[in-house]
């Protein structure tokens, strides 16, 4: 699944590093509870389809670690708005199952809200945040990771908007009908496809945020230029730390996102924020490409194909995630603030999407206070921390909604 596709590196800034403790200070916890925390990328729906757990209760049972997102952890960490990732893979695009899987995932989020209306609520507009989060509810908007479920039908954008999707990552790990992927060895469109340009225009009209994470530089450049309203990078670290890893956003594109009024949301996964992790991820994609070519040749020759599960097991055994501290994420935020300004940085953790490969003290949604403590230790004012935690994303979302012409 896509967890294996989300790993990135980092060269630490020459700043003093202050590691937060495991619980965050009382002051940090208080700010996390009082601020509106918006995380634009949590992969809970995909986890539910693999192994169901009731996220309305603590998923930690009998000493065993549960999910990185559940209600108990969300409230402990102060999380208010958790974008549920409706992820479909490149293979599901190819085999035609993406539309079905996306709708099933949306159903799972709706079912969670129906079971626990006192704990969760669906969120379709930033205007409703204050009213819906009363009573300690965690709000669940939807973000579609990979535009594959749209298929060839532009009308599916309205269909998924009506189902609650409020951003779409145009492509994921391979080129689709809309755009090229940053992971793709070969580029199909060298930017947005003709259909992709229609998709961006229709997303603007509907009020769906255009997400340039995962897509190639050429595709991102096209999307930013074409969009009439701000765009977002829902979970992208800075390529400054990982020069050969296109999955992370370049300085040029980050500046373009900011100039358009958008935000770059920083992920937490080791795959994004650790240089060794990113190098391994890039190598993994190349190895998969070679693996697929070998299997295609074996199949054509009528010979037995290699086993994909065995390949992945062997890869994981020889490429363990490197130990990483929370400072790696703080360094990303520092760099982004210096590059494009504090008004254009947010968080998109990728919790439940990176196989637990996360920095020390930043392992679940209960740990946002540790991030807050780290930012405070680095001298950030509370007002700026509030912007990073969620204020910036809500402002941009409101601008995109307003730009759609909807009331």
LINZI-V381039 format. One record per residue. N is the residue number from 1. RES is the residue in one small letter. PHI is phi in whole degrees, 0 to 359 (* if undefined). BURIAL is b if it has 16 or more other ideal C-beta (glycine too) atoms within 10 Angstrom, else e. Layout:
N_RES_PHI_BURIAL ; N_RES_PHI_BURIAL
This chain:
1_x_*_e ; 2_x_286_b ; 3_x_303_b ; 4_x_293_b ; 5_x_264_b ; 6_x_236_b ; 7_x_226_b ; 8_x_210_b ; 9_x_253_b ; 10_x_196_b ; 11_x_262_e ; 12_x_295_b ; 13_x_294_b ; 14_x_280_e ; 15_x_249_e ; 16_x_291_e ; 17_x_258_b ; 18_x_247_e ; 19_x_276_e ; 20_x_286_b ; 21_x_281_e ; 22_x_291_e ; 23_x_242_e ; 24_x_77_b ; 25_x_288_b ; 26_x_301_e ; 27_x_295_e ; 28_x_294_b ; 29_x_297_b ; 30_x_296_e ; 31_x_293_b ; 32_x_299_b ; 33_x_286_b ; 34_x_272_e ; 35_x_288_b ; 36_x_269_b ; 37_x_266_b ; 38_x_239_b ; 39_x_249_b ; 40_x_273_b ; 41_x_206_b ; 42_x_230_b ; 43_x_267_b ; 44_x_302_b ; 45_x_300_b ; 46_x_295_b ; 47_x_295_b ; 48_x_297_b ; 49_x_287_e ; 50_x_277_e ; 51_x_206_e ; 52_x_291_e ; 53_x_220_e ; 54_x_278_e ; 55_x_284_b ; 56_x_282_b ; 57_x_233_e ; 58_x_295_e ; 59_x_265_b ; 60_x_278_e ; 61_x_230_e ; 62_x_53_e ; 63_x_82_e ; 64_x_271_e ; 65_x_289_e ; 66_x_266_b ; 67_x_275_b ; 68_x_283_b ; 69_x_238_b ; 70_x_207_b ; 71_x_298_b ; 72_x_299_b ; 73_x_291_b ; 74_x_300_b ; 75_x_290_b ; 76_x_298_b ; 77_x_269_b ; 78_x_87_b ; 79_x_291_b ; 80_x_251_b ; 81_x_233_b ; 82_x_242_b ; 83_x_292_b ; 84_x_277_b ; 85_x_279_b ; 86_x_264_b ; 87_x_264_b ; 88_x_229_b ; 89_x_271_b ; 90_x_298_b ; 91_x_294_e ; 92_x_292_b ; 93_x_294_b ; 94_x_295_e ; 95_x_274_e ; 96_x_83_e ; 97_x_264_b ; 98_x_300_b ; 99_x_298_b ; 100_x_296_e ; 101_x_294_b ; 102_x_300_b ; 103_x_293_e ; 104_x_295_e ; 105_x_295_b ; 106_x_298_b ; 107_x_303_e ; 108_x_294_b ; 109_x_291_b ; 110_x_298_b ; 111_x_295_e ; 112_x_299_b ; 113_x_293_b ; 114_x_296_e ; 115_x_289_e ; 116_x_228_b ; 117_x_294_e ; 118_x_276_e ; 119_x_245_b ; 120_x_229_b ; 121_x_211_b ; 122_x_289_b ; 123_x_239_b ; 124_x_244_b ; 125_x_210_e ; 126_x_297_b ; 127_x_294_e ; 128_x_263_e ; 129_x_301_b ; 130_x_297_e ; 131_x_287_e ; 132_x_283_b ; 133_x_277_b ; 134_x_299_e ; 135_x_83_e ; 136_x_66_e ; 137_x_285_b ; 138_x_260_b ; 139_x_266_b ; 140_x_236_b ; 141_x_282_b ; 142_x_244_b ; 143_x_238_b ; 144_x_268_b ; 145_x_263_b ; 146_x_101_b ; 147_x_281_b ; 148_x_306_b ; 149_x_298_b ; 150_x_293_b ; 151_x_63_e ; 152_x_259_e ; 153_x_252_e ; 154_x_300_e ; 155_x_294_e ; 156_x_293_b ; 157_x_297_b ; 158_x_295_e ; 159_x_302_e ; 160_x_285_b ; 161_x_299_b ; 162_x_295_e ; 163_x_277_b ; 164_x_112_b ; 165_x_290_b ; 166_x_239_b ; 167_x_214_b ; 168_x_228_b ; 169_x_283_b ; 170_x_300_b ; 171_x_216_b ; 172_x_236_b ; 173_x_265_b ; 174_x_205_b ; 175_x_298_b ; 176_x_235_b ; 177_x_287_b ; 178_x_256_b ; 179_x_204_b ; 180_x_272_b ; 181_x_265_b ; 182_x_294_b ; 183_x_275_b ; 184_x_293_b ; 185_x_290_e ; 186_x_252_e ; 187_x_252_e ; 188_x_278_b ; 189_x_249_b ; 190_x_54_e ; 191_x_135_b ; 192_x_280_b ; 193_x_286_b ; 194_x_305_e ; 195_x_293_b ; 196_x_300_b ; 197_x_294_b ; 198_x_294_e ; 199_x_298_b ; 200_x_299_b ; 201_x_297_e ; 202_x_289_b ; 203_x_299_b ; 204_x_302_b ; 205_x_296_b ; 206_x_278_b ; 207_x_94_b ; 208_x_264_b ; 209_x_293_b ; 210_x_275_b ; 211_x_252_b ; 212_x_259_b ; 213_x_296_b ; 214_x_77_b ; 215_x_272_b ; 216_x_294_b ; 217_x_302_b ; 218_x_298_b ; 219_x_293_b ; 220_x_297_b ; 221_x_300_b ; 222_x_297_b ; 223_x_297_b ; 224_x_295_b ; 225_x_293_e ; 226_x_282_b ; 227_x_297_b ; 228_x_279_e ; 229_x_231_b ; 230_x_303_b ; 231_x_241_b ; 232_x_234_b ; 233_x_246_b ; 234_x_291_b ; 235_x_199_b ; 236_x_222_b ; 237_x_275_b ; 238_x_265_b ; 239_x_291_b ; 240_x_312_b ; 241_x_274_b ; 242_x_221_b ; 243_x_304_e ; 244_x_261_e ; 245_x_249_b ; 246_x_295_b ; 247_x_302_b ; 248_x_278_b ; 249_x_279_b ; 250_x_284_b ; 251_x_301_e ; 252_x_302_e ; 253_x_288_b ; 254_x_299_b ; 255_x_296_b ; 256_x_292_b ; 257_x_299_b ; 258_x_295_b ; 259_x_298_e ; 260_x_278_b ; 261_x_97_b ; 262_x_269_b ; 263_x_225_b ; 264_x_252_b ; 265_x_263_b ; 266_x_277_b ; 267_x_275_b ; 268_x_252_b ; 269_x_303_b ; 270_x_305_b ; 271_x_302_b ; 272_x_266_b ; 273_x_251_b ; 274_x_236_b ; 275_x_302_b ; 276_x_294_b ; 277_x_299_b ; 278_x_291_b ; 279_x_298_b ; 280_x_295_b ; 281_x_295_b ; 282_x_299_b ; 283_x_295_e ; 284_x_297_b ; 285_x_295_b ; 286_x_294_e ; 287_x_294_e ; 288_x_295_b ; 289_x_300_e ; 290_x_294_e ; 291_x_300_b ; 292_x_295_e ; 293_x_296_e ; 294_x_300_e ; 295_x_294_b ; 296_x_296_e ; 297_x_293_e ; 298_x_296_e ; 299_x_296_e ; 300_x_297_e ; 301_x_273_e ; 302_x_74_e ; 303_x_256_e ; 304_x_299_e ; 305_x_277_e ; 306_x_289_e ; 307_x_273_e ; 308_x_293_e ; 309_x_298_e ; 310_x_295_e ; 311_x_300_e ; 312_x_293_e ; 313_x_296_e ; 314_x_295_e ; 315_x_298_b ; 316_x_299_e ; 317_x_294_e ; 318_x_261_e ; 319_x_226_b ; 320_x_294_e ; 321_x_294_b ; 322_x_289_e ; 323_x_300_e ; 324_x_217_b ; 325_x_262_b ; 326_x_300_b ; 327_x_303_b ; 328_x_298_b ; 329_x_288_b ; 330_x_298_b ; 331_x_297_b ; 332_x_299_b ; 333_x_296_b ; 334_x_305_b ; 335_x_297_b ; 336_x_298_b ; 337_x_297_b ; 338_x_291_e ; 339_x_282_b ; 340_x_234_b ; 341_x_100_e ; 342_x_294_b ; 343_x_283_b ; 344_x_233_b ; 345_x_237_b ; 346_x_213_b ; 347_x_231_b ; 348_x_219_b ; 349_x_301_b ; 350_x_76_b ; 351_x_304_b ; 352_x_64_b ; 353_x_234_b ; 354_x_232_b ; 355_x_55_b ; 356_x_74_e ; 357_x_275_b ; 358_x_226_b ; 359_x_294_b ; 360_x_304_b ; 361_x_67_b ; 362_x_220_b ; 363_x_253_b ; 364_x_213_b ; 365_x_291_b ; 366_x_285_b ; 367_x_260_b ; 368_x_304_b ; 369_x_302_b ; 370_x_293_b ; 371_x_295_b ; 372_x_300_b ; 373_x_299_b ; 374_x_295_b ; 375_x_293_b ; 376_x_297_b ; 377_x_296_b ; 378_x_270_b ; 379_x_95_e ; 380_x_288_b ; 381_x_289_e ; 382_x_303_e ; 383_x_298_e ; 384_x_287_b ; 385_x_298_b ; 386_x_299_b ; 387_x_299_b ; 388_x_296_b ; 389_x_294_b ; 390_x_179_b ; 391_x_300_b ; 392_x_295_b ; 393_x_296_b ; 394_x_296_b ; 395_x_298_b ; 396_x_294_b ; 397_x_302_b ; 398_x_297_e ; 399_x_294_b ; 400_x_292_b ; 401_x_296_b ; 402_x_298_e ; 403_x_295_b ; 404_x_286_b ; 405_x_87_e ; 406_x_273_e ; 407_x_292_e
